[in-house]
Amino acid sequence: MQDLTIIGGGIVGIATAYRLQNGFPGLDITVLEKESHLAAHQTGRNSGVIHAGIYYAPDSLKAKFCREGLEQTIAFSREHGLPYEQCGKLLVATSAEELQRMEALYQRAVSNGLKLERLNKAELQHTEPNITGIGALLSPSTGIADYTAITNKMADLFTSNGGEIRTGAEVNAIDETQNDVTVTLSDGSSVKSRHAIVCAGVQADRLAAMCGVGGDFAMVPFKGEYYRLAPRHDSIVSHLIYPIPDPELPFLGIHLTRMIGGYVTVGPNAILSLARENYSKLGMNAGDMAAMMTFPGFWKTLFANLGSGLAEMQNSTFRSRYLKACQKYCPSLELSDLLPHPAGIRAQAVMQDGTLVHDFLVRETSRTIHICNAPSPAATSAMPIAAHIRDLSVNAFSLRG
């Protein structure tokens, strides 16, 4: 019998395996990942930003873990020779209303212990000549990293110290007894362990329900579509360029992101996805659609955000509208500059009353711990999340280092 099974081979699952192995030497740990490789979904399809924690409610897990995660992500990358860059981020205001929202954002950042710089129009123009705005906030600590490389490096360290990672291991059932947890896989085999930790991303609600800690929330997938800028724009900005977010909307808006590969992307938008793990333009999955449409919270969320949702769909359908959103603060871009780039899907937990779960959400049974909601900034926060799970394990599982 294994000591511990971890379900999910994204950055949160692998970081958890790595942390627990370090905290409890000799623990027999197996990681199960249903895909053929690690970091196949949110981890490998995000923007690669190392977030500083500007947006999140003070005292929330997101705010705390993001601050810690920025430092730990950079330290880990530096220690193991992985690429990263602290290029900084500019949040650009383009109207008087956004300038007011910018001030509120500045106060929240201060509450979160962050140091931001206010830039006026002239200072913004001097800092980023290709960006138009009437003011900005500069977050100098924000950066970019390669989260797939970080995940793979932690996995290498984990397996070299005796841990096991099984790919192609899709979970069909989890059965918990007083003494153990049995995970049954789609090929009919099973893994029995004393405890289990579930870091299943967009499938988190389904696996939580198997253990009796789901049902009141569901994952609603939102597809984020990106474009890569034409090579002539590889040096168009020296910082990450974000709009001032609308507090009434759940997402941050389309932004320009410098990537580790030396190019720049724009995006993402946020449209409802009709499949949890199909990234094509018209990707659909009948089971995912049925689960979504029979969940009461889905319809409440849909109607509460109908206007913004329709606008996002129009941006998705018409590249010219998407371009217009980019030109709001980067007017030199042209339609021919928007080249194809892989989409991503955000795993967002929604409660039965239609409210979005804005913070990380963790639930427990006597022998399992479930990470039920870990959208952005989960990649930045993966190592602190893993440390939090390690600490929970001491209480929940009576593990001792």
Beta strands, then each sheet from edge to edge (+ up, - down):
strand 1: 2-7
strand 2: 29-32
strand 3: 49-50
strand 4: 84-85
strand 5: 89-93
strand 6: 117-120
strand 7: 135-139
strand 8: 143-145
strand 9: 164-166
strand 10: 171-176
strand 11: 181-185
strand 12: 190-198
strand 13: 217-224
strand 14: 227-229
strand 15: 240-243
strand 16: 255-258
strand 17: 264-267
strand 18: 271-272
strand 19: 338-340
strand 20: 344-351
strand 21: 361-364
strand 22: 368-373
sheet 1: 9+ 2+ 1+ 12+ 11- 10+
sheet 2: 9+ 2+ 1+ 12+ 22+ 21-
sheet 3: 3+ 8- 4+
sheet 4: 6+ 7- 5+ 15+
sheet 5: 18+ 13- 20+
sheet 6: 16+ 17- 14+ 19-
end
